[in-house]
Amino acid sequence: PHSHDPSGAAGLRARAAAIARIPRESIPDEFICAITLEPMVDPVIAADGHSYEREAIEEWFVLGHRSSPKTGAPLEHTQLVPNFALRSLFSGAYLT
């Protein structure tokens, strides 16, 4: 038997598919990634205190950027922290 891991890759794909069905205009800006301009599936908090889609901010760093995508200010580090609160708020409002 397979266990369901909503934080795993399959869970993220299912979450992304569910989010894609929500009309974009009904989603507040707080849930939108400043890089992709799309709703965040796997939001993380960067050193600037803002949340971004994990894949997008990781790619931002791979491309050599060390500044905030939102403000342009230098980032003190490239560590990312999962934003469970934002993810939970979004799920409660749109995915229940």
Steps between C-alpha positions, in 0.01 A plus 500: 500500500611851421491770766377841400768766563350842420841663537665268248529548123166334427332718762650814348383397152147442629508833685623679185221343294238607755640855514502522119121456501445809719424820304814717531302819563347347812839443667641785716850632423636357828475154346671601173874449444683822405718301259249280318196724553308176563344359817760331721481122527803458731558842663827568678628804687828654382741720696301811398199370695291462184351175374576349160428178314782263602599399144501864384720638779736201476538571126553870583798397717632252239508788251734682737259753649564591863245778525133505595279436197240725663710796621837465329678528837793264566408177678705404807481130413329255261339274760130437446241416764169329411208739552259253655272778626446648151454155350243410767310829460480448124389139540233597750365777280519333157565126520242375748 
